[in-house]
Amino acid sequence: MDEVLAGGLPIDHLYLIEGDPGTGKTTLALQFLLEGVRRGERCLYVTLSESKHELLGVAESHGWDISGIPIYEMAPQEDEFTPEAQYTVFHPSDVELADTTRSVLKRVEEVNPSRVVFDSLSELRMLARDPLRYRRQILGLKRHFADRQCTVILLDDRTAEGNDLQLQSIAHGVIIMQSLEREFGVKRRRLEVRKMRGSRYREGYHDYTIEKGGVHVYPRLVASEHLSDFKRRPVLSGVRELDQLLGGGLDSGTSTLLIGPAGCGKSTVATRYAISAAERGERAAMFTFDETAGTLLYRAAELGMPLKKYMENGLIHLEQVDPAEMSPGAFIVGLRDIVQKGKAKVVVIDSLNGFLNAMPGEDFLTLQLHEVLSYMNQQGVATIMTLAQHGFVGVGMQSPVDVSYLADCVLLFRYFEAKGEVRQAISVVKKRSGHHERSIRELIFKNGGIAVGPTLRHFEGVLTGVPKHTGVAEELSGGSNTQAD
């Protein structure tokens, strides 16, 4: 949150946090006060709606000790419900609003805090009855605390009809917390700094989650803020023919898209690059959306790639991502941590189809990917992504989203039929950072390894899936699960 606010909230001002019930306003406010206690500041929590017992329950659920935060509870007392307590001459709000304000200010003078939280404004709004009186009441509180050098946070659950723009105009800063419903999986929560006078902040929406330990904010990634110098170098796969196809390998600081139908070898080739990086002593990270970690480990071992060994010595980080349980913002922050703290030089995202399912729309996916890939490129990371197309053979194969223009290099995978067998082909159709072969080669998975065969010179139409044989003695290297012919 402090990163979103470019260092935190400016002191001695009044701020508004708006959000529907359940968006985490109380949790965020308690974190704000706990940080003040940690810094040796006096704090005060004024609750007009929740009871002290409820606040203690929230703190306990997060493992917090809030004994150092005085809680002033303004809940109705039992005698307020007796007939004798009902007002007959004055309107109840005329008396209750004045009493409430005097009681709160008296408690503030006793504690003399530097941080105060009011929870929530809906009670004051109902006591004031009309907007003019309510606005004057908030202005009075603002002036009172301005003279006391106190930072105040007002919580509003937005139970009033429409947006309370009057309150937003009074506050020095406004933070909006939202909870978006999804048809499947956990809710997606996001916040926006709507206003912050005289201070820089990161605009736009930022994902956040409520977990044990409090509110975790995932700042929106801005690639231009993370420029760095690095020396470009080749990133080899460990398969000589594949590196030849790519004109000497991939390049650091570039992104590569492996695109083709399901099961054609995209994930296996991506894993080969991670293993090759670990063999060089570099760190790599793999994020799998579609395949379980156990299946990936087994398949890698069958092809002679000791993925588990490099995971155990810390050279490869493997994470299985559930798009129904993780927001895109959390995933991107995880990528940043792997690059900044984990020093990863090769990052594999398998696949973009899973990442797409975590997004509310394709436009958001494209924008997020643009920032992520720009950031990774600027850090000298070789990013490898897979994208599964619909269909298996034929010209009717389609991609769920077109992100090929974002990638610096594109490898196309295809099935094709030859000698009564289903085989796989691979070709490089784009490479911005240098030359590459324009040939189509056979991709073979056999004998516990990955191999790339010679150019398929005597075939036409391989990329359509139904090639025509134009030669008399085309030699293929053998199918995926057979010995060489």
C-alpha positions as CSV (number, residue, x, y, z in Angstrom):
1,M,0.0,0.0,0.0
2,D,2.9,2.4,0.8
3,E,4.2,1.7,-2.7
4,V,0.9,2.6,-4.2
5,L,0.9,5.8,-2.1
6,A,4.5,6.6,-3.1
7,G,5.7,6.3,0.5
8,G,2.6,6.4,2.6
9,L,-0.1,8.8,3.7
10,P,1.0,12.5,4.2
11,I,0.7,13.2,7.9
12,D,-1.8,15.4,9.7
13,H,-4.6,15.1,7.2
14,L,-8.1,13.5,7.0
15,Y,-8.6,10.6,4.7
16,L,-11.6,8.6,3.6
17,I,-11.7,4.9,2.9
18,E,-14.9,3.8,1.1
19,G,-16.1,0.3,0.4
20,D,-19.0,-2.0,0.6
21,P,-19.3,-4.2,3.7
22,G,-16.8,-7.0,3.6
23,T,-14.2,-5.3,1.5
24,G,-11.6,-5.1,4.3
25,K,-11.9,-1.5,5.5
26,T,-11.7,-2.4,9.2
27,T,-8.7,-4.7,8.6
28,L,-6.8,-2.0,6.7
29,A,-7.6,0.5,9.4
30,L,-6.3,-1.7,12.2
31,Q,-3.1,-2.3,10.2
32,F,-2.7,1.5,9.9
33,L,-3.0,1.8,13.7
34,L,-0.7,-1.2,14.5
35,E,2.0,0.4,12.4
36,G,1.6,3.5,14.5
37,V,1.9,1.5,17.7
38,R,5.1,-0.1,16.3
39,R,6.5,3.3,15.7
40,G,5.7,4.4,19.2
41,E,2.8,6.7,18.3
42,R,-0.5,7.1,20.3
43,C,-3.5,5.7,18.4
44,L,-7.2,5.6,18.9
45,Y,-10.0,3.6,17.3
46,V,-13.5,5.1,17.6
47,T,-16.2,2.6,16.7
48,L,-19.7,3.9,16.2
49,S,-21.1,0.6,14.7
50,E,-19.0,-2.4,15.6
51,S,-18.5,-3.5,19.2
52,K,-15.1,-3.8,20.9
53,H,-15.7,-7.6,21.1
54,E,-16.1,-7.7,17.3
55,L,-12.9,-5.8,16.7
56,L,-11.0,-8.1,19.1
57,G,-12.3,-11.0,17.0
58,V,-11.0,-9.5,13.8
59,A,-7.6,-8.9,15.4
60,E,-7.5,-12.5,16.7
61,S,-8.3,-13.9,13.3
62,H,-5.2,-12.2,11.9
63,G,-3.0,-13.1,14.9
64,W,-2.7,-9.5,16.1
65,D,-2.4,-8.0,19.6
66,I,-4.3,-4.7,19.6
67,S,-4.0,-4.2,23.4
68,G,-1.9,-1.1,22.6
69,I,-4.7,0.5,20.7
70,P,-7.4,2.2,22.8
71,I,-10.9,1.4,21.5
72,Y,-13.6,3.9,22.2
73,E,-17.0,2.2,21.7
74,M,-20.0,4.4,21.0
75,A,-22.5,1.6,20.7
76,P,-26.0,2.1,22.2
77,Q,-26.3,1.3,25.9
78,E,-29.0,-0.9,27.3
79,D,-30.9,1.9,29.0
80,E,-31.3,3.7,25.7
81,F,-34.0,1.2,24.7
82,T,-36.2,1.9,27.8
83,P,-39.3,4.1,27.3
84,E,-37.9,6.7,29.7
85,A,-34.9,7.2,27.4
86,Q,-37.1,8.3,24.4
87,Y,-36.9,12.0,23.7
88,T,-40.3,13.9,23.6
89,V,-39.4,17.6,23.3
90,F,-36.3,17.4,21.0
91,H,-35.7,15.3,18.0
92,P,-33.5,12.3,19.0
93,S,-30.9,13.2,16.3
94,D,-30.5,16.8,17.7
95,V,-29.4,15.4,21.1
96,E,-27.6,12.3,20.0
97,L,-25.4,13.9,17.4
98,A,-24.2,16.6,19.8
99,D,-23.6,14.1,22.6
100,T,-21.7,11.8,20.2
101,T,-19.5,14.5,19.0
102,R,-18.7,15.9,22.4
103,S,-18.0,12.4,23.8
104,V,-15.6,11.6,20.9
105,L,-13.7,14.8,21.1
106,K,-13.4,14.5,24.9
107,R,-11.8,11.0,24.4
108,V,-9.5,12.4,21.8
109,E,-8.2,15.1,24.2
110,E,-7.6,12.4,26.9
111,V,-5.6,10.1,24.6
112,N,-4.0,12.8,22.5
113,P,-3.4,10.4,19.5
114,S,-1.4,11.0,16.3
115,R,-3.5,8.4,14.5
116,V,-7.3,8.1,14.7
117,V,-9.8,5.8,12.9
118,F,-13.6,6.5,12.8
119,D,-15.7,3.5,12.0
120,S,-18.1,4.2,10.4
121,L,-19.6,7.4,9.0
122,S,-22.9,5.8,8.3
123,E,-23.9,6.4,11.9
124,L,-23.0,10.1,11.8
125,R,-24.8,10.5,8.5
126,M,-28.1,9.1,10.0
127,L,-27.8,11.2,13.1
128,A,-27.3,14.4,11.0
129,R,-30.4,13.7,8.9
130,D,-29.7,16.2,6.2
131,P,-26.6,16.6,3.9
132,L,-25.8,20.2,5.0
133,R,-25.6,19.4,8.7
134,Y,-23.6,16.2,7.9
135,R,-21.1,18.2,5.8
136,R,-20.7,20.8,8.5
137,Q,-20.1,18.1,11.1
138,I,-17.3,16.5,9.0
139,L,-15.8,19.9,8.4
140,G,-15.8,20.6,12.1
141,L,-14.0,17.3,12.8
142,K,-11.5,18.1,10.0
143,R,-10.6,21.5,11.5
144,H,-10.5,20.1,15.0
145,F,-7.9,17.4,14.1
146,A,-5.9,19.8,11.9
147,D,-5.1,21.8,15.0
148,R,-4.0,18.7,16.9
149,Q,-1.5,17.4,14.3
150,C,-3.4,14.1,13.9
151,T,-3.8,11.8,10.9
152,V,-7.4,10.7,10.7
153,I,-9.0,7.9,8.7
154,L,-12.8,7.8,8.2
155,L,-14.4,4.6,7.1
156,D,-17.6,4.6,5.1
157,D,-19.5,1.5,4.1
158,R,-21.4,3.3,1.4
159,T,-24.8,2.4,2.7
160,A,-26.1,5.9,1.7
161,E,-27.9,6.2,-1.6
162,G,-25.5,7.1,-4.4
163,N,-21.9,8.2,-4.1
164,D,-21.1,10.6,-1.3
165,L,-19.2,13.2,-3.4
166,Q,-19.6,15.8,-0.6
167,L,-17.5,13.7,1.7
168,Q,-14.9,13.0,-1.0
169,S,-14.5,16.7,-1.6
170,I,-13.8,17.4,2.0
171,A,-11.2,14.6,2.5
172,H,-7.6,15.2,1.7
173,G,-7.4,11.7,0.1
174,V,-9.9,9.1,-0.9
175,I,-9.3,5.3,-1.3
176,I,-12.0,3.1,-2.8
177,M,-12.1,-0.6,-2.0
178,Q,-14.1,-2.9,-4.2
179,S,-15.2,-6.5,-4.2
180,L,-16.0,-8.0,-7.7
181,E,-18.2,-11.0,-7.9
182,R,-17.1,-13.9,-10.1
183,E,-19.2,-16.8,-11.3
184,F,-16.5,-19.3,-10.1
185,G,-13.6,-19.1,-7.6
186,V,-12.8,-16.5,-5.0
187,K,-13.9,-12.9,-5.2
188,R,-11.5,-10.5,-6.9
189,R,-10.8,-7.5,-4.7
190,R,-9.2,-4.3,-5.9
191,L,-8.6,-0.8,-4.6
192,E,-8.1,2.6,-6.2
193,V,-6.6,5.8,-4.8
194,R,-9.2,8.2,-6.2
195,K,-7.6,11.4,-4.8
196,M,-4.6,12.5,-2.8
197,R,-3.9,16.2,-2.6
198,G,-0.4,17.4,-3.0
199,S,1.1,13.9,-3.2
200,R,2.1,11.5,-5.9
201,Y,0.4,8.1,-6.1
202,R,0.0,5.3,-8.5
203,E,-3.2,5.6,-10.4
204,G,-5.5,2.8,-11.6
205,Y,-6.8,-0.3,-9.9
206,H,-4.6,-2.5,-7.7
207,D,-5.6,-6.1,-6.7
208,Y,-5.6,-7.0,-3.0
209,T,-6.5,-10.0,-0.9
210,I,-7.6,-10.4,2.7
211,E,-5.5,-13.2,4.3
212,K,-4.3,-14.1,7.8
213,G,-2.1,-11.2,8.6
214,G,-4.2,-8.5,7.0
215,V,-4.8,-6.9,3.7
216,H,-2.1,-7.7,1.1
217,V,-2.0,-5.1,-1.7
218,Y,-0.5,-5.9,-5.1
219,P,0.6,-2.7,-6.8
220,R,-0.1,-2.3,-10.5
221,L,3.2,-2.9,-12.4
222,V,4.6,0.0,-14.3
223,A,7.5,-1.3,-16.4
224,S,9.0,2.2,-17.1
225,E,9.8,2.5,-13.4
226,H,12.2,-0.5,-13.5
227,L,14.8,0.3,-16.2
228,S,18.1,-1.5,-15.9
229,D,21.3,-2.2,-18.0
230,F,22.2,-5.7,-18.9
231,K,24.4,-7.4,-21.4
232,R,22.4,-9.4,-24.0
233,R,23.6,-13.0,-24.3
234,P,22.3,-16.2,-26.0
235,V,20.0,-18.4,-24.0
236,L,20.5,-22.0,-25.1
237,S,18.2,-25.0,-24.8
238,G,20.7,-27.7,-24.6
239,V,19.3,-29.2,-27.9
240,R,21.8,-28.3,-30.6
241,E,19.4,-28.5,-33.6
242,L,16.8,-26.4,-31.8
243,D,19.4,-23.7,-31.1
244,Q,20.4,-23.8,-34.8
245,L,16.7,-23.4,-35.8
246,L,16.7,-20.2,-33.6
247,G,19.9,-18.8,-35.2
248,G,22.0,-19.6,-32.1
249,G,19.4,-19.7,-29.4
250,L,17.0,-17.3,-27.7
251,D,18.3,-14.0,-26.3
252,S,18.2,-12.7,-22.8
253,G,15.8,-9.7,-22.3
254,T,13.3,-11.1,-24.8
255,S,10.0,-12.9,-24.7
256,T,9.2,-16.1,-26.6
257,L,5.8,-17.5,-27.4
258,L,5.4,-21.2,-28.0
259,I,2.1,-21.7,-29.8
260,G,0.3,-24.8,-31.1
261,P,-2.4,-27.4,-30.3
262,A,-2.6,-29.2,-27.0
263,G,0.0,-32.0,-26.4
264,C,2.4,-31.0,-29.2
265,G,5.4,-30.4,-26.9
266,K,5.2,-26.8,-25.9
267,S,5.5,-27.3,-22.2
268,T,8.3,-29.9,-22.6
269,V,10.4,-27.5,-24.7
270,A,9.8,-24.7,-22.2
271,T,10.9,-27.1,-19.4
272,R,14.0,-27.9,-21.4
273,Y,15.0,-24.2,-21.3
274,A,14.5,-24.0,-17.5
275,I,16.7,-27.2,-17.1
276,S,19.4,-25.8,-19.4
277,A,19.5,-22.6,-17.3
278,A,19.9,-24.6,-14.1
279,E,22.7,-26.7,-15.7
280,R,24.5,-23.4,-16.4
281,G,24.1,-22.5,-12.7
282,E,21.4,-19.8,-13.3
283,R,18.1,-19.6,-11.6
284,A,14.8,-20.3,-13.4
285,A,11.1,-20.2,-12.4
286,M,8.2,-22.1,-13.8
287,F,4.5,-21.1,-13.3
288,T,2.1,-23.9,-14.4
289,F,-1.6,-23.1,-14.8
290,D,-2.9,-26.1,-16.6
291,E,-0.7,-29.0,-15.4
292,T,-0.2,-30.3,-11.9
293,A,3.3,-30.1,-10.5
294,G,3.4,-33.9,-10.0
295,T,2.6,-34.6,-13.6
296,L,5.2,-32.2,-14.8
297,L,7.8,-33.7,-12.6
298,Y,7.0,-37.2,-13.8
299,R,7.1,-36.2,-17.5
300,A,10.3,-34.3,-17.2
301,A,12.0,-37.3,-15.5
302,E,10.8,-39.6,-18.3
303,L,12.5,-37.4,-20.8
304,G,15.8,-37.2,-18.9
305,M,15.2,-33.8,-17.4
306,P,16.0,-33.9,-13.6
307,L,13.6,-31.1,-12.7
308,K,13.2,-32.3,-9.1
309,K,16.9,-32.3,-8.5
310,Y,17.2,-28.6,-9.5
311,M,14.2,-27.7,-7.4
312,E,15.8,-29.3,-4.4
313,N,19.0,-27.3,-4.8
314,G,17.1,-24.0,-5.3
315,L,18.0,-23.4,-8.9
316,I,14.4,-23.9,-10.2
317,H,11.3,-22.6,-8.6
318,L,8.1,-24.5,-9.6
319,E,4.7,-23.1,-8.7
320,Q,1.3,-24.5,-9.5
321,V,-1.1,-21.6,-10.0
322,D,-4.9,-21.9,-9.6
323,P,-6.4,-19.1,-11.6
324,A,-9.7,-19.5,-9.7
325,E,-7.9,-18.7,-6.4
326,M,-5.3,-16.1,-7.4
327,S,-5.8,-12.7,-8.8
328,P,-3.7,-11.4,-11.8
329,G,-2.2,-8.8,-9.6
330,A,-0.9,-11.3,-7.0
331,F,0.5,-13.4,-9.9
332,I,2.4,-10.5,-11.3
333,V,3.8,-9.5,-7.9
334,G,5.0,-13.1,-7.5
335,L,6.8,-12.8,-10.9
336,R,8.5,-9.5,-9.7
337,D,9.7,-11.2,-6.5
338,I,11.1,-14.1,-8.4
339,V,13.1,-11.7,-10.6
340,Q,14.2,-9.2,-8.0
341,K,14.7,-11.4,-5.0
342,G,15.1,-14.8,-6.6
343,K,17.4,-13.5,-9.4
344,A,15.7,-15.7,-12.0
345,K,17.1,-15.4,-15.5
346,V,14.6,-17.7,-17.2
347,V,10.8,-17.6,-16.5
348,V,8.3,-20.0,-17.9
349,I,4.5,-19.2,-17.9
350,D,2.6,-22.3,-18.9
351,S,0.1,-21.3,-20.2
352,L,-1.4,-18.0,-21.2
353,N,-4.8,-19.9,-21.5
354,G,-4.8,-20.2,-17.7
355,F,-3.8,-16.6,-17.2
356,L,-6.6,-15.6,-19.5
357,N,-9.1,-17.4,-17.4
358,A,-8.0,-15.3,-14.4
359,M,-8.9,-12.1,-16.2
360,P,-12.3,-10.4,-16.6
361,G,-11.6,-9.6,-20.3
362,E,-9.1,-10.0,-23.0
363,D,-8.3,-6.3,-23.2
364,F,-7.0,-6.5,-19.6
365,L,-4.9,-9.5,-20.4
366,T,-3.2,-7.7,-23.2
367,L,-2.4,-4.6,-21.1
368,Q,-1.2,-6.7,-18.2
369,L,1.0,-8.8,-20.4
370,H,2.5,-5.8,-22.1
371,E,3.7,-4.4,-18.8
372,V,4.9,-7.8,-17.5
373,L,6.9,-8.6,-20.6
374,S,8.4,-5.1,-20.8
375,Y,9.5,-5.4,-17.2
376,M,11.0,-8.8,-17.7
377,N,12.8,-7.7,-20.8
378,Q,14.3,-4.7,-19.1
379,Q,15.6,-7.0,-16.3
380,G,17.4,-9.2,-18.8
381,V,15.1,-12.1,-18.2
382,A,14.2,-14.6,-21.0
383,T,10.5,-15.1,-20.7
384,I,8.9,-18.2,-22.3
385,M,5.2,-18.5,-22.6
386,T,3.0,-21.2,-24.0
387,L,-0.4,-20.8,-25.7
388,A,-2.7,-23.7,-26.6
389,Q,-4.7,-23.3,-29.8
390,H,-8.2,-24.7,-30.4
391,G,-8.2,-27.9,-32.5
392,F,-5.4,-30.3,-33.5
393,V,-5.0,-30.4,-37.3
394,G,-6.2,-28.4,-40.3
395,V,-6.4,-24.8,-41.1
396,G,-9.2,-24.0,-38.7
397,M,-7.0,-23.8,-35.6
398,Q,-7.6,-20.6,-33.6
399,S,-6.0,-18.9,-30.6
400,P,-8.2,-17.8,-27.7
401,V,-6.4,-14.4,-27.8
402,D,-3.9,-12.9,-30.1
403,V,-0.8,-12.0,-28.2
404,S,1.8,-12.9,-30.8
405,Y,2.6,-9.3,-31.5
406,L,3.8,-8.9,-27.9
407,A,6.4,-11.6,-28.1
408,D,9.8,-11.0,-29.6
409,C,10.1,-14.6,-30.8
410,V,7.3,-17.1,-31.9
411,L,7.8,-20.8,-32.2
412,L,5.0,-22.6,-34.1
413,F,4.2,-26.2,-33.2
414,R,2.1,-28.5,-35.4
415,Y,0.9,-32.1,-35.8
416,F,1.2,-33.7,-39.2
417,E,0.5,-37.1,-40.7
418,A,3.3,-39.1,-42.3
419,K,3.8,-42.9,-42.9
420,G,0.6,-43.7,-41.0
421,E,1.7,-41.9,-37.9
422,V,0.9,-38.6,-36.1
423,R,4.1,-36.6,-35.8
424,Q,5.1,-33.1,-34.6
425,A,6.8,-30.3,-36.4
426,I,8.4,-27.0,-35.2
427,S,9.3,-23.8,-36.9
428,V,10.3,-20.3,-36.0
429,V,8.0,-17.7,-37.6
430,K,9.3,-14.6,-35.8
431,K,12.5,-13.4,-34.0
432,R,13.0,-9.7,-33.5
433,S,16.5,-10.0,-31.9
434,G,18.3,-11.7,-34.8
435,H,18.2,-14.1,-37.7
436,H,16.7,-17.6,-37.6
437,E,16.1,-20.5,-39.9
438,R,12.9,-20.4,-42.0
439,S,12.8,-24.2,-42.2
440,I,10.2,-26.6,-40.8
441,R,11.8,-29.4,-38.8
442,E,10.4,-32.5,-37.1
443,L,10.2,-32.5,-33.3
444,I,10.8,-35.9,-31.7
445,F,10.3,-37.1,-28.1
446,K,11.9,-40.5,-27.7
447,N,14.6,-42.5,-26.0
448,G,14.3,-40.4,-22.9
449,G,15.0,-37.1,-24.6
450,I,14.1,-34.3,-27.0
451,A,15.4,-34.2,-30.5
452,V,14.9,-32.0,-33.6
453,G,15.2,-33.7,-37.0
454,P,16.4,-32.3,-40.3
455,T,14.4,-29.9,-42.5
456,L,11.3,-31.5,-44.0
457,R,12.3,-30.5,-47.5
458,H,10.1,-33.1,-49.3
459,F,6.8,-32.1,-47.7
460,E,4.4,-29.3,-48.4
461,G,1.5,-28.3,-46.2
462,V,3.1,-29.5,-42.9
463,L,1.7,-26.5,-41.1
464,T,-1.8,-27.3,-42.2
465,G,-1.5,-30.8,-40.6
466,V,-2.2,-32.7,-43.9
467,P,1.1,-32.4,-45.8
468,K,1.8,-33.6,-49.4
469,H,4.9,-35.7,-50.0
470,T,6.9,-34.2,-53.0
471,G,10.0,-36.4,-52.8
472,V,10.9,-40.0,-53.1
473,A,13.0,-40.7,-50.1
474,E,12.2,-38.3,-47.3
475,E,13.8,-39.6,-44.2
476,L,12.0,-39.0,-41.0
477,S,13.7,-39.4,-37.6
478,G,10.9,-41.5,-36.2
479,G,7.6,-40.8,-34.4
480,S,7.2,-39.6,-30.8
481,N,7.2,-43.1,-29.4
482,T,8.9,-45.2,-32.0
483,Q,12.4,-46.0,-33.0
484,A,13.9,-44.2,-36.0
485,D,12.8,-45.7,-39.4
